[in-house]
Amino acid sequence: MATKELKQEKARFDTRLSKEQKLFFERAAQLGGYRSLTDFVVMTVQEKAKEIIVEREQIIASKKDSEIFFDAITHSSKPNKKLTEAAKDYKALLSK
């Protein structure tokens, strides 16, 4: 059975660096065991991007959860019959 190779579309990213920056980054790439400066830059930026996205998504989710919670508190409806009965049963249990 032949396997299909997935081809990823490539895009180019160009940047200008000072000579000092390039030498500094190349040294870090070499010391870090990366094959090339490009591998170092791509992997490092990808890791940082993931951190930022996870952090921001958590903040957004936390904010949304807070809004839902406070909306439920400030716009609560009257307890239904089952909840009222459960509260009475709970109070009766505590008073024994």
Buried (B, 14 or more C-beta within 10 A) or exposed (E): EEEEEEEEEEEEEEEEEEEEEEEEBBEBBEEEEBEEBEEBBEEBEEEEEEEEEEEEEEEEEEEEEEEEEEEEEEEEEEEEEEEEEEEEEEEEEEEE
